[in-house]
Amino acid sequence: MKKVTILIGSPRKNGSTSILAAEAARALNELGIATETVFLNDLKIKGCQACYWCKKSDVAECAVKDEMQKIHRLVQESDGLIVASPIYFSGVTAQTKAWLDRMFPYVSMNLVPKLPGSKKVSFIFTQNQPDERLFRGGIEAFMYAVGLSGMSVKDHLIACDLDAGIKPPVTGRQELLDKAYRIGRDLPG
């Protein structure tokens, strides 16, 4: 593994999700693996327009020309991905969901993956609720949908009981920092 793209779906650049993603990146960098971190909130990405151009043209690219082309290129060039998102209203953020919807060109109409190469993906989820089982259905559905593109789901972390400014910061939760580090360290294996 030479390069991993880290997609962060949180609007907070210094929040718990970003901090945990940075721990995963640190582990990858220590292994000599280059990382590129993208904050989805910084990009201008439209939602899928359901035009089916990618299906009619039988191509793994999108007719909508916006900053998603950068993400598609990064995904194609990377050997692996880490997707990090807070859980809002029982699912990933709108920014993260927009990314997933725009991965539609990488899944054929009969659900055959079209993403070139074999890529591994791991996930980091953060939530303010203390029970990690609370939103498991939404989290599992998201990971399954990402896997439809052909990426192999490696691992995930659900970091619970976090809420910026209200609950103790993730920087004081060494067990979560260690788990995020392991997400990065174990991705290539």
Sequence and secondary structure as in RCSB ss.txt:
>XXXX:A:sequence
MKKVTILIGSPRKNGSTSILAAEAARALNELGIATETVFLNDLKIKGCQACYWCKKSDVAECAVKDEMQKIHRLV
QESDGLIVASPIYFSGVTAQTKAWLDRMFPYVSMNLVPKLPGSKKVSFIFTQNQPDERLFRGGIEAFMYAVGLSG
MSVKDHLIACDLDAGIKPPVTGRQELLDKAYRIGRDLPG
>XXXX:A:secstr
  EEEEEE  S TTSHHHHHHHHHHHHHHHTT EEEEEEGGGS         HHHHTT SS SS STHHHHHHHH
HH SEEEEEEEEETTEE HHHHHHHHTTGGGB TT  B  SS  EEEEEEE SSS TTTTHHHHHHHHHHHHTTT
 EEEEEEEE S  TTTS  GGG HHHHHHHHHHHHHTT 
